[in-house]
Amino acid sequence: MLIGEQEELANSSARSDMKSGNELEQQGHSGRPWIAAIVAFVIVAAIVIAGILPRVRARTALRKETAEMAVPTVSVVQPKRAAPAQELVLPANVQAFADSPIYARTNGYLKRWYVDIGAHVKRGQLLAEIETPEVDQQLRQARADLATAEANLGLSKITADRYADLLKTDSVSKQEADNAAGDYAAKKAIVDSSKANVERLQQMQSFEKIYAPFDGVITARNTDIGALIDSGSAGGTRTELFHMAQPDKLRVYVNVPEAYSQAARPGLTADLTLAEFPGRRFQGKLVRTANAIDQTTRTLLVEIDVDNPSGTLFSGAYAEVHFKLPSATSTFILPVNTLLFRAEGLRVATVTDGQHAELRPITIGHDFGNEVEVVSGLSGNESIVVNPPDSLASGQQVRIAPPSNSGAPQK
């Protein structure tokens, strides 16, 4: 009995285990599709994310890099303050204090010349003689006409005096006496006219001799013996016989820029330098100005007188004039590669708050080559952009580059 019950319990337990296994197997078969779907979705999502995420990151990095590259990087310099009394060097033309061409006043042929180029002459010294046969003949004729007029005048005077005496006794009419007096007056006028003509021709004859008008040097002789001399009185071409210069005192003409026109006043001293005298300076004094700005060059013409008693300096030479001009306003020095040439005028680019550019109009004074002088438009505290791009505009964002080790502005 016990054995049978044990077998029955064993069989019952086996059947129960088989039933539980079948139920679990059925449950496992029913959950597998969902797990597969979830795993597939996860795999697909991972693949999609793995493909899109790098692209998103690359696009974000590209946008960031583009935005950074859109902001130009600039180098800046500070304007240097110019000296209160700086030296201004300007080109100049050296001229003789008196420079004159010598022309003939009468027509004829050159008979003789007495001086040549380089000759030092005194005022009134004879330079040349001209033969004037036509003038000589005209003078003889004029003197003969004068003699005739004087003879007629004498006869007319005698007649007028006689008629005046006869009029007192009523021997002649009043009309006849007036006619005689009028004829005498007319003959007297003819004599005066003849005398004037003789004096004119005598003056023309005196022009046969050419004299020096002042003390100086003959710098040119443009004629020779036998040359035809035309005074130009009849509309012909004038002939310049000689050219004279007075070199003991020189005039130096300088065009001073308008920015310095108020400082260039008479009495200012100036030094002259010439290439043929290296290391030497010749002192002069500003004596007069044109008191007007040339509208073409926007400069003021000034004259500087330089004593040259030994004739060391030659007229017509090229020189440089060194001025010590006191500056009434503060000026600044900037490199030329900071300038912007725009249609609205000359500009420089400044960085205002460390991030944005601002274009400022300026007025320049003297050009020193690699640098220029700024006379207005700056206060001295600005950061000036070196080599600004042509597209730079006011308000544009910029980035200031760190200073280089050399500290020199970019070229």
Secondary structure, 3 states (H helix, E strand, C coil): CHHHHHHHHHHHHHHHHHHHHHHHHHHHHHHHHHHHHHHHHHHHHHHHHHHHHHHHHHHHHHHHHHHHHHCCEEEEECCEECCCEEEEEEEEEEEEEEEEEEECCCCEEEEEECCCCCCEECCCCEEEEEECHHHHHHHHHHHHHHHHHHHHHHHHHHHHHHHHHHHHCCCCCHHHHHHHHHHHHHHHHHHHHHHHHHHHHHHHHHCCEEECCCCEEEEEECCCCCCEECCCCCCCCCCEEEEEEEEEEEEEEEEEEHHHCCCCCCCCEEEEECCCCCCCCEEEEEEEEEEEECCCCCEEEEEEEEECCCCCCCCCCEEEEEEEEECCCCCEEEEHHHEEEECCEEEEEEECCCCEEEEEECEEEEECCCEEEEEECCCCCCCEEECCCCCCCCCCECEECCCCCCCCCCC
